[in-house]
Amino acid sequence: MGIEKIDEIPFDFSRRCLSVAVEIDNKDELDDELVKSLERLVEEETSVAKAFVDNQKESSAENTAAKDSQDTDIEMGKTKVIPKVTTDMLTKSDDDIQKTGVYNVDEVRDNIRNIPVKNSDSGVNLDVDLDVNSDVSSDIDSDSDVDSDKHADSDKHVAGGTAGDDKKKKIIIGVSCGIAALLVLIGIITGVVIHNRSKESYKYNYEKGMESYKNNDYDSAVKYLSKAAKLNEGKKNTDLKYTLYECYKEENNTDKQIETLKDILSYDENNQKSIQELASIYEQKKDGNALNTLIKSYKNKEGYKYLSDYVVENPKPSVEAGTYDDEVKLQFTESSSLTIYYTQDKSEPTEKSTKYNGDTIEIKNGTTTIKAVAVNSIGVYSDVVELQYVVDYKKPSTPTVSPESGTYAEGQQVTISNIPVGSKAYYTLDGSTPTAGSEEYTEPFDIPEGNNVISVIIIDSHNQASSVVKRNYVINKAKTFSYNECLEILKNRLIADGVLKSDGNTTSDGRKVTFVYQPKATVNEMYIVRFDVTDKSKTSTEGYYGIGIKNGTCYKVTNSNGSYSSSEY
């Protein structure tokens, strides 16, 4: 709407004062509206002045005695009609303001003594004292002197001349008052424009704001600095905005503090003070989520170093990730101020995950992924630590069994060694494969008299079993063995060596075995047998064996054209 006149007191000639009250609905459009109003006002006042002069001219026609002086006065009155005020005239001072920042109103105050201006939100009250006795009076005196010189020699029309002088003075005063009133209005309105433009400037609001801040008037400082911060010069002025933040801090306005610091960081990303102050606010508010977000946003950025005091230390494992052939017993080094949460299913750990209570985490055979995170009292998380453990259990090494297989005339003891820590050895005396349910080896034991096939195995803590070790022991104290006894000894020996299956009649690969006694062959008091193997329908001899009649010792026998030789087996 611009400007609306709400009250006016007519020009008071005795007080030389004009009072006008206007209401400003939209201060942003004030300048344009003032210019337009002044143009209209000047046109109206010019018309009034002309009408006044014309009226006086008609009245003076009746007085023929003063015609010459009257015409002169009229012409003089015409020269007093003011020119049309243009936009350039009104904005000249304002242009100077924009270029220099200095308010120069000398041009509009040449005929004005005092211009007090009161500005409020509801309207603008203008009250001006006008001294018309200065420049205007001088004009009147000057004109009067000219007329006095012109009519100095004539006293014909004294009465008429006196009346003419009065009328002339009225014309001049009327026109001069109109001019003075316009000048007053121009000065007043220009002053309002300058005043309002001043209040909208960056320099004005910045200086007022800083002055208020130094005087601890934080409310006023916020008012001015906020306005300055919205102008182009202030949008990226970090010092200005940090001062504004300090004001909000003094007022305990946390939301505005955060808003202002974020604004600074939007264009000055690594500003140390803003980063640290923002983190401090989140910590004081115990807003772990916001602090987490802030820390993560600065990962791999320069500003991350300014957040070191707020970064939570990662959990430290007691066993590094890697591949192991035995069970891993994992623990975490924990701080009293931190809580550790972990997962074993590859999911991201949160406060809803398994809480680490200081116990050992046992990682068994296979591949296991552990993810752990530390959390402080306000909910700030460390980085997630991911650990992968591959546990591949190895079979225990084969046990060592002594003595070696053989026939002994004296009693023997069996000793089992090479048993890993945490593992156990088990054995049988009938050639069968031992299990965890068989006889456990705890110390050396005696071999029973007769023919014995001992089987030994080691089972570790992970229930992993070693290969089976077998030994064949024949204990015979000065005894002569029969053929069948010797044959049985031989079969047990071949079973122990894996040549025969446990039935004694089948090779390890499933072929049928036949032992053929050689009655006419005698070598060192032993029974000699031929070792035949039948594969489907085909039978072939694969060797000869001998068994000592007196000691039960087994031998390998070589037949060379009916001549036999032996070596201990």
ABEGO torsion letter per residue (X at the ends): XEBBBABBBBBBAAAGBBBBBBBBABAAAAAAAAAAAAAAAAAAAAAAAAAAAAAAAAAAAABAAAAAAAAAAAAAAAAABBBBBBAAAAAAAAAAAAAAGBBBAAAAAAABABBBBBBBAAEBBBBBBBBAABAAAAAAAAAAAAAAAAAAABAABAAAAAAAAAAAAAAAAAAAAAAAAAAAAAAAAAAAAAAAAAAABAAAAAAAAAAAAAAGBAAAAAAAAAAAAABAAAAABAAAAAAAAAAAAAAGBAAAAAAAAAAAAAABAABAAAAAAAAAAAAAAGBAAAAAAAAAAABGBAAAAAAAAABBBBBBBABBBEBBABBBBBBBBBBAABBBBBBAAGBBBBAABBBBAGBBBBBBBEBBBBBBBBBBAAGBBBBBBBBBBBBBBBBBBBBBBOBBBEBBABBBBBBBBGBBBGBBBBBBAAGBBBBAABBBBABBBBBBBEBBBBBBBBBBAAGBBBBBBBBBBBBBBGBBBBAAAAAAAAAAAAAAAGABBAAGABBAAGBBBBBBBBAABBBGGBBBBBBBBBBEABBBBAEBBBBBAAAGBBBBBBBBGGBBBBBBX
